[in-house]
Amino acid sequence: MANTQGPQGNFDSAGSTQMFRAFVDEAPPAAPQQASAGPRVGLIVGIVVAVLVVAAVAWLALK
């Protein structure tokens, strides 16, 4: 690890200033990719099936 000097010229034997600057200058991580449409499609199918079951039960009850 390279020996660096701090902003006031103080010797930084651990190189923490250099590590801090590398951390601050680091590019922010990219946003995570959107999840595939699979879970959304499954949710829609589940809702449709639930509505059909309720409609079938109501139809049988009123028949």
Secondary structure, DSSP 4 states (H G I P E B T S, - for coil): ---EE-TTS-EETT-HHHHHHHHHHSPPPPPPPPPPSHHHHHHHHHHHHHHHHHHHHHHHHH-
